Each structure stands twice: as structure tokens, then as C-alpha cells.
Amino acid sequence: MSYVRCRSIVLIGPQNAEAEIRELAASKVAEPIAVRSTPGKHARILVFVDCRSFEEGQALLELNDTPLQGEKLVARPSVQTDDRRIFVRQLPFSMRAEELLEIGSRYGIVIDASICLDDQGRHRGFGIISFEGRDQAESAVEGINASGQKIMALPFVRTRVRTPPRSTTPDRPLVYRSDAPRTLSPAEARYSSGGLEHRLPFPDRPRRKGSRRHRSGRP
């Protein structure tokens, strides 16, 4: 049992080692559906292999960390289009990728199914299923949620990282609202000028207008 079941694999290696990567892939998969390559960043080549079975995909994943021209080959599942993926949560911690694959196969052709793990390799209670088409992913979300099981399916959505608000002036430092300076109220200015700051219970809080202490002017 494993945490990943996939048929689409990407092999990443040095840019001038494309022929060797294709030979390694051919040693594991005799007749793949398709093999395509594209240049990547930092002088890398990406070779995508679409397998006919999950067993062939698992065999390609075993090529990870294979020595290649003084470096290590990277083999991992290829990223699918987001509208063909679904997010499944509330999974039992005993569930593995084979069981998640079986659930997704009821609604269409599954490209890959994976269980998400944390940094220590522990089950996080949710996973991702990738389908061949968008309509299959939509029917899987409706079917899983209507099946009466404890698990829940949602469309896969990438979260956007929000940047903190910055000052409009480029040469000014980053200032958050909580750290922004505030103007003292007249009462606070009067007590501060008289050296009576210690008599204010909350020096940074203005007095509420209409209160008895505000009308009397007492500290």
C-alpha cells in the first residue's frame, strides 16, 4: 500500500541528459501512451511520461534519486490542470492511495490519487484525485458528497498568498495599522503635560464622550 497512485510522471534532470532520461523511462515502461519533453529552469529538462497503468507509474517513481551525470534524477507525479482535480477531506488516517483511487474510479477515469502528508510523513486526513476530464471531476464532487459517507469532496482551488499592505511612498518603511502613530486626545495631552500619566488607567485609550469622568474632567 502506498500514498500515491498515478499514471502521469515527470522526470527532471540535467538539460543535456534528455536521451539518457528517455532510456531510463523506456527501461521501466515499454509502451507509454505519450512521452514529451520541455526545457525547465536552471538548465533542467522535464520529460513527461503518460503510462497505461498505475503499476507502470509506480515503476517510474522508483527512478527518483537515480544518479545521472553527477546529479540525482527527480521523478514525481506531474501536475494536472486544477479544474480536473478534486480535494477530498475528512479521510480516515488508515486510508491509502489505493482506496482513494477506488472511490474516484466510480465517477470516471482517474489519472492519479494521492494522500497528503506532513513534513514527518504522517497522514494529514485529506487527499487529491485527478481525473481525465473536468465533467468527471464535477460528477465526483456531487457523487461523493451525496453518498452519505463521512468524507467530503470539494473542487481543487489554489490558495493565494496575501501580501501585507505597504506604504504608498516607496522610500517610507512598511507600516501596519497596529503600529501607526495616533494623536493624543485633549484630555491625554493635558494630563501628559502635567506629569499625571500614571493616573490614567489606559493612557493609550481616549475617554468616551458623554461619560461621567469625561464631563467632570477628573483623572
Buried (B, 14 or more C-beta within 10 A) or exposed (E): EEBBBBBBBBBBBBEEBBEBBBEBBEEBBEEBEEBEBEEEEEEBBBBBBBBEEBEBBBBBBEBBEBEBEEEEBBBBBBEBEBBBBBBBEEBEEEBBBEBBBEBBBEBBEBBBBBBBEEEEEEBEBBBBBBBBBBEBBBBBBEBBEEEEEEBBBEBBEEEEEEEEEEEEEEEEEEEEEEEEEEEBBEBBEEBEEEEEEEEBEEEEEBBEEEEEEBEEEEB
